[in-house]
Amino acid sequence: VQLQASGGGLVQPGGSLRLSCAASGPNAEDYDIGWFRQAPGKNREWVSCISNSDYKVYYRDSVKGRFTISRDHAKNTLYLQMNNLKPEDTALYFCAAEPARFASCASWYIGVLQYEFRGQGTQVTVSS
């Protein structure tokens, strides 16, 4: 599975960005795809995902109410609408995929950050 993230940029605090993650390759539709981020000098962290099996949505606490995840299955594309951005959201955002049969979203939610594929990412910088 190939993953290509886009949509990052420089935005002022309180601003918005919409990230996209296009998935391609055989059986891409059988994978859970989630958003992750990594800031310089910090550990990577999971941000959000939609379970491919039951469409349940998961968010890390710090982005709840500000970020909205969605998936267009016809286009095999995952989106992350980010509103009210804060400087602490600054990071390289990337999408990653793990077979949905492993209940990947639930695993990522509890901190098991294992995935089979990841994309290169897109930089998000929140600064005035």
ABEGO torsion letter per residue (X at the ends): XBBBBBGBEBBBBGBBBBBBBBBBEBGAAABBBBBBBBBBGBBBBBABBBBAAAGBBBBBAAABGABBBBBBAAAGBBBBBBBGBBAAABBBBBBBBBBAAAGAAAAAAAGBBBBABBBAEBBBBBBX
